[in-house]
């Protein structure tokens, strides 16, 4: 990364040329970008339930319907009806209309002189109001009309305009405009007249997306510019993030045009999101560059420092943010998959644009200054950071108590969250289309439906009264629940037929199988194919409802399922399916997926930090500043009654993906400062001083950007923006409060850090013990050890001591002797050990008490390698252990040679020649 | 005995079908309930299975002989439950057509066609009020329904404050209500849309027993929850004007 940044800095025109060329190529695809709202984009991909629903739809038919809604005090006035008839005739002529179901076409099953008459209700227009009233009363007896084509009070009439099968989303605008044109004259005759259906809803959403793109885009750019101006006050620094965002947007739109992924309710936020999120890495790079410049470094030197210090950091933070966005793509919901792919790809483009453009731009124009300083810079960040840290440390218990209280309160609010996704929320509150949908839901049976499919696998099952009565009982149960105004099935048609033939005053199910058989002679299966299979072994109950809340709908479906489980005949199997059920499953899937993403992201983050500091505790503590915002987010949602839906669940995953960046910047800087100063408090203050401005800048820019989404008319998007801003704000607070306090409580200055760079570089690789080992293996072993400091003449161990560790001389010298064996002093010196040499290992390996005495000949530092560490190495790292023991064996052998040499030359107790031989390579392990 | 007579009559009709089909052109053409639609029709077309993988369309009644031949060949065994019932209807309609076609043309006496059966008084119809399993009435000719049996349940019902003799009347082809006989042989009725009853769906005129007196053949369907919608045949005749109607003698109805 460092090399790439420097390459772009050295060859700025090449870098800019590359960006320009790719942008031009992407721009050629912009005209292919489509705005498309598909009905099944919110469903789970490859869902077996969806496959079953499609099979059911193929068998019973799935109608693409638009409702003509007419409301008036008196519907059955001849003049109005005549105008309506003419309008319906005109609509039926439209090439995309298959047929119209209305009181002009729905058969009125009745007996005329003992023969069945299926003339529609309005074949003859009523001559007066009284006749019209009687007709309405008759029509309301028909379950296929009641609440479907006629409201219970007789003041709303509907006509179902069934569109041809080949009509799809691309025809939405044409369908909407043509129907609007024909229906417009009806408004002069009825109090309220409109057409509403999925084409209208989709058209309205598409228009709203276009409008919002036009409105929100400038707001997002404005918010970003304002935040950058207030915080950075540098012309280049303000323009560069906007430029990288613009480049990445063009590239992303190019990918959309090329791949055919359309702009929809969710993917439409990607461009604005890139403006908001894409600025963060730019700010960090620019901030580092300016910091170096302020320290007096030249432009080239500042660029080098930026590349050296921020290269790895921006890469890691990009990875975490990318993971946050890409986690959304793991969803099995098509629209979320599209969003995840686009947003993560956009982010990748933004990263590329950033690492190419920023060094190139700074190389060319890094010396340009708007006013040459920032307000924040004026206050000497070092002093500010020190004061802040002192204040924070002084009030740490109070602050922690407050945070703990906030967390507790938030945690108590979490169980209050309801998982609820409302499809109508995709429409603006004041939208005309939304009001129309609500009118249909309120006055008629609603636009939503689900089916209960009963099957026996045996021909003619549903020609038996026993099973038909079961169907009727299920329908009665559903109607008792009060959530569905209309349930229709084959039994209703049969009851209507029976009523007609038996000349009854209300529909009634036949009393015997014989009667059913006789009625079947007069039934054309085409009239009931939407409800029963042609072999009468499979039957569908169609439940129309207006339940918009997934919570209420799930409870409703659960109650129906429980009823079926308890009461259904053992010979029948029942399955609930339909668009509503698929929406329920999709909602559940998307919310579960997003929550899993949050957990996965936090785990990923913990892993990165743990590896960085080689300490899991640091990873866990670093996760705290990011876990708190999630807790606060869910707490706020619980108390405010904000449901967990597509927008709000996405907020948690995405916002956390972004929020961890600041913590990562913070921790990486802290790590770097710690390595240079090896003092925690000093490192903390330096981190606060160095990261304060960029972290605050990016967070403020993100908050401002996310708040732009609150201007959206789409409620899920609006909530997404508000909650994301809340998460970023809370994460910012947590980064500056929890992170410093939490880190200061840990002993992050580990043994590795305490060893001077010179020692690490010169002593350890030269030590016979570590020969042939990789750096990380050495580091792992050393981290499992302890350091011991000894004064000159201090005894390290005595004869008879337990042998639980061997010693590596890091600096100084040690003499090992057998007490009372020398003629002169009473001690026989066995050997002397210098830097890099190992002693005390024989007793450890032999599990014997010490036979010798070791004493420091000068101030000495020793690395103590415990027996437990050796055994752990044997057990868990056999390769590492084999190398270690080979080195030990060689070392012991060399010492034996030296010892024998000393016996051969008693004048010199230390056979230097032999020792030197070993160091020269004559005695020692292979390197 | 009744069963034997019915079987013989059926066999006789079957044997005569080809001849009857030829005569049918000049015979009164009855109306039927068309399959699937249930509408009133003098002719209808129906497609039925005639073999394991064979289906054929029949126009009824003009193609009754072909239908009959297929039926006798066992076509109905290849049908499902509903189609078997449809075969039964087709054959029933064909037999009825044959029954009318067998009638001798040009009856010398007509005391029936002037009567408005669609608004008939119940008292004019042969209800056979005292007949039952233990009453020892003469058995009805094969295929002829016992109207009294359709209304049998109502004869036991005693309540009804608004019962009047005038209510014992068919109205626009339908009677639906309760009937009570008094000890003097009188009859009072009251209307009730939920009670059992009957609907006259067609009245055909022909001298079906060849006695020179024109007969009225009523086809009616019983109304009530458990009644099948199968047209029942009630031939009526009278040999004097204003006399009550009776069943024609020497009659075999399909």
Interface residues (C-beta under 8 A of the other chain):
Chain A: X111 X112 X113 X114 X115 X116 X117 X118 X459 X460 X463 X500 X501 X502 X503 X504 X505 X508 X510 X511 X512 X514 X515 X517 X518 X519 X520 X521 X522 X523 X524 X535
Chain B: X33 X35 X36 X37 X38 X39 X40 X80 X81 X82 X85 X86 X89 X172 X173 X174 X176 X193 X194 X199 X200 X201 X202 X220 X221 X223 X224 X225 X226 X227 X228 X229 X230
